[in-house]
Amino acid sequence: MDKMKDLQIKRRFKNYLPNLVSDILKLICVIIFVFPFYWMFITAFKTYNEAILTPPTLWPRNFTFQSFIDIVNMEISFGRFAFNSVVVTASIIVMQLLIMVPAAYAFAKRKFFGKGLCWSIVLVAFMIPGQVTYIPIYLMMAKARMINSLWPQILPFATNSFGIFMLRQAFMGVDESYLDAARVDGMGKLGVIFRIMVPMCKPTLVTMVLMSFIGGWNSYFWPKMITTTDVRRTIAVGVTYLRQTFSGLETSNYNEIMAGAVMGIVPIILLFLILQKYIMTGMSKAAMK
């Protein structure tokens, strides 16, 4: 009997051990991913003296919003950076929808001369790193005298090949019978696109809007490169501004830096939480064709 019990215990242990190791590894991965965000949030609500303490505190002793008030009221208001980011990101999303949706519809459902060549160009552009185009676009914007404005931060991103690719794949999944019925009812091309195709591919469209928002909102290098004054810069660049004093020297105002980072990341988190139910559906629909 004792041998049987020992054997059962060993079997249970063998079955339990892999699950235990798996759970421990998952927990470690979660901690590694979540802890930087946790540290950013709690530091944003600390005072300056507490933020520079060694060893650091794991929770604010005096919970305060003073860091947020300070960065909004500084010489170059952080609110200005946020406003620029809203204008740039919203403009990019609107322009992308107006351009990419009809383009994806044409590639998915229409026949026109040079369609194969144009689609090949889209795919090639899809594989070219965006950073390669920065210098040519910069020179074009300089010739057009658009440097140091919001337009160079918007126009180069008015469309993107990945968005066209995803929407085209989703549109190809719409049955032709719906389009034929719409045409019989006298619906024009724009009506077919915006009243039939777009509602039926809503998850993919929402996914693209979210990705465009994240890309525009988080953009750092290009706004930094194309602007020379802080008044035209976006929130991602504005966070680095918090690292400097008026004399240009780096400071240890970690509470204000983290407050700026929180202001930059909260809109993305909120948008993701609101739209997350569409994301997986949209990605899977785009991958089906």
Buried (B, 14 or more C-beta within 10 A) or exposed (E): EEEEEEEEEEEEEEEEEEEEEEEEEEEEEEEEEEEEEEBBBBBBBBBBEBBEEEEEEEEBEEEBEBBBEBBBEBEBBBBBBBEBBBBBBEBBBEBBBEBBBBBBBBBBBEEEEEEEEBBEEBEEBEEEEBEEEBEEBBEBBEEEEBBBBBBBBBBBBBBBBBBBBBBBBBBBBBEEEEBEEBBEEEBEEEBBBBEBBBEBBBBBBBBBBBBBBBBBBBBBEBBBBBBEEBEBBBBBBBBEBBBEEEEEEEEEBBBBBBBBBBBBBEBBEEBEEEBEEBBEBBBEBBEEE
